[in-house]
Amino acid sequence: DQARLDSACARLIGVSAGGKGIQSVLDCAYSIVGNPMILIDSSYKLIACNQDIAAFRPDIAEQQKRGFVLSANIEEMRKERIYEEIRQTRYPCYSVQSRDGQQVGWINALVLADGMEVAQLGVPEINRRFESSDFEIVHFLCKLLSLELQKNDDFRRNMGYMHSVLLCDLIEGLISDEHTARLRAEQLGWDLGKRMCVMTVFDAAYGIFD
């Protein structure tokens, strides 16, 4: 187990150092663990996933198409209190989800940056059974994903405030479908209304009002 862990960490570090981005790190992790993965941010926006996980369930394929987690899946995660357990242990946890008469095990983990939760990683047990070292590998993977996310300007500016990511997407016109915008706002507990006011607060140290 230790030899497998050391080898896995070395491979993941090599891919991360190559600067090819989050998807390449996730693809490397898939080849090591043998089960596909899905990574979402704190606002339930899809960051990256392995292609095989979309074929695993139609709703995940729909999430990949839309770019964010479906409301029904968010409610299911909240109901099962999956992430509350991880927040207490600060380590990847195992859970079993029942769907369409089938039970599938998952490794669930949090990606933290400066102690703040910025993303969530899910790994379904569909190709092979998990081993104890898989949890260690996922734990190490989350640390690398944290570094990868911090290379992204949006995450660096909005760390811990992922609602801002949706606001940026709206302002920049990246969400052109009004239905999608309202669905995302509903998931985050926003009331868009007909108008939205944006207040900018400056630090006094900037001296902008001098």
Summary of the structure (lengths in Angstrom):
residues: 210
radius of gyration: 18.5
end to end distance: 61.6
largest distance: 66.2
contacts: 569
relative contact order: 0.14
helix: 51%
strand: 18%
